[in-house]
Amino acid sequence: MAKIVFIGAGSTVFAKNLLSDILEFPALKNCTLTLMDIDADRLRTSEIVAHKVAAVRNASPKIEATTDRRKALAGADFVITMIQVAGYKPGTVIDFEIPKKYGLRQTIADTLGIGGIMRGLRTIPVLLDICRDMEELCPNATLLQYVNPMVMNCWAINKATNIHTVGLCHSVPHTAHDLADDMGIPRDELKYLVAGINHVAFFLKLEHNGVNMYPKLRETMAGFEASGNWPKRFERMTDHVRYEMFKRLGYFVTESSEHFSEYTPWFIKRDRPDLLTEFDIPLDEYIYRCETQIADWEGMRKEMEDSSKPLTLEPSVEFGSHIINAIYTGQPTRIYGNMPNNGIIDNLPTGVPVEVPCLVDDNGVQPVKIGAIPPQLAALMQTNINVHDLTVQAALTGKREHIYHAAMMDPHTAAELSLDQIWSMVDELIEAHGDWLPNYS
């Protein structure tokens, strides 16, 4: 039977969703589920939840839990990474607080910007250690890589290891649901083609019953604009930013407005606070969410561990379980994944991980050829790819200079800070991270 390993299984809620999806497939109901985390307390909670999920799904998997990564990886068929190196504290807090001293504000800081750069620098070495263990202990396993910053992490893995990996994100199906809801179309009837890089991919096609829905989406946007009531996605934000980009570029982007606002130089400006109000941009949004989750965690944990309270499970939009079932059984499926750009998108650099439709069966994950994408979309992506590339170069070579270069090229950072400020901020961030980073020469 298949052995499926969760690295970072202490992310209990996310693990619960993936476990539930996996155990819905008949061929996987008796698989081995190995949960691994460095936090023994959170691991214990996830182990309890795994048994409860199995009971609800009427499945009989072998469930293992360990803090020993090598023990977990031995003989694995599938490995799922879902880690956060340095955690909310100190990692995320450092990424927000030091840039804030320089007047550089962020929303999520996990993909691009100075926060994305630092998150990548502390995450890539750990992912490469996992992959080197895999090369020794389970060289034929497939790595399902869920950790942000997706492009940086996958690019480094592809460059430095021989592991078969696919980067996974839920932004494509979530955004498709958002657009269907906005236009009043049943979610499962909206057809689409998406391509780009993770978090900056675009709907190249949007159809319902064979009809192009972009004219309908423009009408929908005009209604939001006239009323001033932009669709609300989260507690503190609307989707005004993405609709503004749709108006300017002609295509709708996959990642949420609060994410996308910090990938460009146009929305977060210290001398234009009116833009934050106009486009409903919540600064320090990831800090807010983390603090809220921490405040709610103990109550949630007690409920999940309570044997008298059965879990309520619903299918998620995650692709992970579908990939595992397709590779294990040979039953084909179609997903969106992040794969190396080897002739997939003609006008993006070779090798960069691109988010595209993929066919999956017992031959593995096979990306679909896209061709050239609209030039304005490729140009926007390239401004982000520059930062991803330089961060990966820093991580793989150990050259400190490339960290400065990555920050210099970042669209939002460059729009706000001088070169001297960027150098100084990077120095402070490296010092504050201490042993969470390797030494850079």
N, C-alpha and C positions, 0 to 999 in steps of 0.2 A: 504493500500500500504506500501511497505517497507520504513523504515526510515534509511538512510545511513548517518553516521556522519563522517566528516573529522576533525580530531584533528591535528592542524598544517597546516590548509588550506592555510596559507600565502605562503606556498611553491607552488607558482602559476603555474609554468610550469608542475610540477609533478601532481598537482591537476587537471590541464586541461586534461592531458592524461588519468587519471583515470576516470574523468567525461565523457569524450568522449567515452571511452570503455563501461562504465555503460549504457549510454543512447543509445547505439546501440542495446541493448537487448529489444525486444518488451515488455516484462513483467515489465521492469524497467523504461519505458518512462514517467510514471506518478508518480514515487516515490518521496519521500521527501528527499532532499539533504540539510543537515545542515552543514554549514561551520563554523568552530570555530578556532580562533587564538588569541593570546594575543597581536598581532600587528594589531591595527585597520586599519592602512593605507594599509598594504599588504592584509588584509582581504577584504577590499573594492575592491581592484583590482581583487581578486579571485572571488568575487561575480559578478562583471561585466563580467568576463570571463565565469563564469558558465552560465549566461543568454545567452551569445553568443554561447556557445557550444550547449545549448538546442535548439537554433534557427537553427543551422546547422544540428543537428540531428533530426529535426522535432519532438521534444519531448516537453512535458508539465509538467515537474517536479515542485513540490513546492520547491522553493529555499529560504533557511533561512541563515542568517549570524549573529553570535553573538561572543562576547568575554567572555561569561559566559559558562564555561565548563559543569557545572551541568545542566544548562538549555539545552545545546546541547544534552547531553547524555540521558535525560529523554525519556524513551520509545523507545530507539534505537533498531533496529534489527541488524545492522552492524556498527562497529566502525573501522575506519582506522586511525592508528597513523603514522604520518609523521613529527615528531618534531625534532628540534636540540636544546637541552638544552645548554644555554649559547652562542649559535650562533657561527658564525665565530670569532667574537670578543665579549668577551675575550676568549671563550672556546678553539677554535681550535688554535688560536695564542699561547696561553699558552702551549698547548700540544706539539707544535713544538719548541718554543723558549727556554724553560727551559732545555729540554733534549739536545738541540744543544749546550748549554754551557758546557755540559759534554762530548761532542764529539759524542753523540748518534743522528744519523740522521734518518729521516723517509721519506716516500713517501706520504701515505694517512692518516695513524694514526687514523682510525675509527673503527678497528675491533680487532687488536691484538697489541702487543707492548705497550709501556708505554702510548702512545696516546690512544689506544683502552681501556686500563685499566681506565684511567681518564675519558674518554667519558662515559664508562659504569657506573662509580661511580656517575656521575652527572645525568645520564639519568634514571637509574633504580628507584630511589625514585619517580620521576615524573610519570613514567609508572605505578608504584604500586599505586600511588594516583588516577590515571585515572581508574585503575582496581577496586579500592575500591569504587569509585563513580559508576562504572558499576554494581558492586555487589548489590548496593542499588537501582539504578535507571533503570537498564536494565540487570538483571542477566542472561537472556537467550540469550543475544546478542553474536554474533561472533566477536572477535577482529582480524582484519587483521593488523599484526604488521610489518611495513616496516622499523623500525628505527634500525640503527647500533649502537653498536655491536650486531648483531643478536643473536648469541648464548648466550651471557651474558644476554641480555634483556629477551629473551624468557624463559631461564632457571629460572631466578628470578620470572617471572610471573607465571610459572608453579609451582614453589615451594611455592610461598607466596599467591596465589589467586586461586579462583575456576572458573575463566573466561575461556571460550572456546576460544583458540587462535591458530593462525597459523602464523608462520613467513614467510615473502615473500621477494624474491630477484629475480632480472632478470639475474643473472650471468649464469644460466644454458642455457636458450634460446639464449642469446647473444653469448655465447661461441660455442654453436652448429652452429649458423650462421657463426661464424668465421671459424670453421673447414670445414664446407661445402664449403665456399668460397675458402679456401686454397686448397682444393682438387678438385675444379671445379665441385661440385655436387649441383644440385638444393636444396635450403635450406629445402623445405618441403618434400624432399625425404630421408633425413638423419634420421635414426632411432637410438635411443640410450637409455641406462640405466645409470643413475647417482646416486651415493650415497656417503655420507660422512657427514661432518659438513659444515655449511655455509661458503663459500669462500675457503674451503679446501675439496671440494667434487670432485670426479673423474668420468670420463666416463668409466664405467665398460664394457659397450658394445657400439660399434660404427658400424652401419651396413647400407648398401645400397642395396636394392633389395635382401635382405637375405644374403649378402656377408659381412664378417668381413672386415671393412675398416682400421683397425690398420696397416696392411702391407702397404696400400696406403698412410697412414699418415706418416709412416716412410720414404717412398720414397719421399714424399713431403718435409719432414724435411731435408733429404739429399740434395735436390735441393737448399733449403734456405741456408744450411750450405756451400755448394760449391760456391754459388754466393755471400754470405755475405749479401744478401738482405732479411732480416727477415720482415715478414708482419707488416705493421704499423697500429696500432689500434687508437692511439690518436696523438695529435700534437707533443708531446715530447717523445714518446716511441714506441718501437716495441714489438713483442711478443717473444723475444729471451729467456727470463727467463722461460716461460712456456714450450717452446720446450726443453730447457735444462733439466727441471724436467721430461718431458716425456722420454727423453733419459735415465735418471737415474732410473726412477721408473717403466716405462713401461705402464703408463696410463696418460691421459691428464687431467689437473686440470681445474676446472670451472672458478676460479676467475682470473682476469687480471694480467699481469706480474708486473705492478707497485704495485699492492696490494700484490701479493704473495712474492715479493722480501723481504718484511719486516716481513714475518711470519716465516722465517728460519734464521739460523746463517751464511748463505753461500754467500750472495751477497753484502750486504752493510757493508763494513769494512773501518774504518778510515785509516788504514795503507795499504789499497789496492784500491786506487782510480781507478786503471786500470780496476777493475771489473765493476765499474759503466759505463765506456766507452764500455767495451766489451759486456755487456748485456743491454746497452741502458736504464739505470735506472735513471729516473728523480727525484732527491731529492726535497723535499718540493713541490711535485706535487699538493697536495690538496690546499696548500696556493696559488699556481699559478692559479689553476682553480677558486678558490673563488674570487681572485682579478680580474680575467678576467670577471667573472659573475657580480661582483659589478659594474665594469666599463661599462658593457653593459646593466645593469638593467633598468636604467631610459628610455633609448630609447626603449627597449623591452616593458616596462610597458606602455608607451604612445601609442605604436602601438596596444597592446592588449586591451587597454581601448577605443580606437578610434572606435566609432560606425560605421564609414564609411568603416572600414577595416574588412571584414569577416575573421574568423579564418580558417586556413587550418588544417584539422584534418586527421590523419592517425591512424590506429589501432596500439597500442603498443604491446609489448611482456609481459606486466604485467598480472599476474594471478588473480588479485583482482576481476575484474568484472565477470570473469568466476565462481569464488567461490560464489559470491553473487547470481548470477543467478541460479546456481545449487542448492544451499540451499533453495532459495526462491521458485523455481518452481519445484524442484525435478528432473529436467533434468540433468542427470549425466555428469560429465566432469572429465578430468585427468589433474593434475597440479603437479608442484614440490613445496613442502612446507617443513617448518621446524617444526617438531613435536617431542614430548618426546620419547626417545629411550626405549620403553617398549617392548623389544623383537623384534625390527626391524632389527638392525645390531648387530649380536651376539658378535663381538669382540670390541665393544665400550661400555663405561660405561652406566649402566641403568640411565635413566632420562635425559641424555644430549640431547639437541635438535639436531636432525639429519635431513639432507636435502635429501629427498627421494621422489619418485613418490607417489602421493596420489589420491585416488578416492574421488569425492565429489558429494553428492546429498542431499536430505532433511534429511538424517541422520547425516550430517556434513562432516568433513574432516577425511578421513580414510587412514592412511599410509599403504603402501604395504610392506610386509615382504621381506627383502633382504637376510638375513643370514650372513655368515662371508664374509668380504671383504679381499682382499690381505693383508697379514700381514705388509708389508712395508708401505702401505697406512694407516692402523690403527695406526702404530707406529708414523708416522708423525702427524696424527691428535691428538694423545694423548699428544704430546708436546704442542699443542695449547689448548686442553681441560683442561690441568692443570691450565693454566692461566685463562681461562674462569671460571673454578670452584672456584678458590681462590678469584677472583674478586667478584663473586656472594656471596661467604661466607662473604667477607668484607661488602658488601652492606646490607646483611640481618642481620648480627650480630652486625654491628657497630664496629667491632674490627679492629683497625688500623694495627695490626700486619699482617693481611692477605693481606693488600695492599703491604707491603714490600715483602711478600712471593710471591704474584702474579708477581711482577716485577723481583724477583730473578729467577723465573722459566721461564720467557719469553725468548724464544730462541735467539732473536736478542739482547735484553738488556744484557743477561748473557754473550753473546759472546764479548761484547764491554766494559762492566764496571765491576769494582770491587764491592764487597759487600758494602764497605763504600760509594762508589760513588752512588750506587743504593739507599741506605738509605737516603743519603743527597738529592738526586734528588727528591725522593718521598716526603720528608719533604717540599722542596721548592714548589713542585707542589700543595700539599695540602694547603699550606699557600696562594699561589697565587690564588687558586680557591675561597677562602673565603666562602661567603654564598652560592655559587653554590653547595657546598657539605654539607651534615649533619656533625655533630660532630662525630669524631671517637675517641674511648677511647684507 
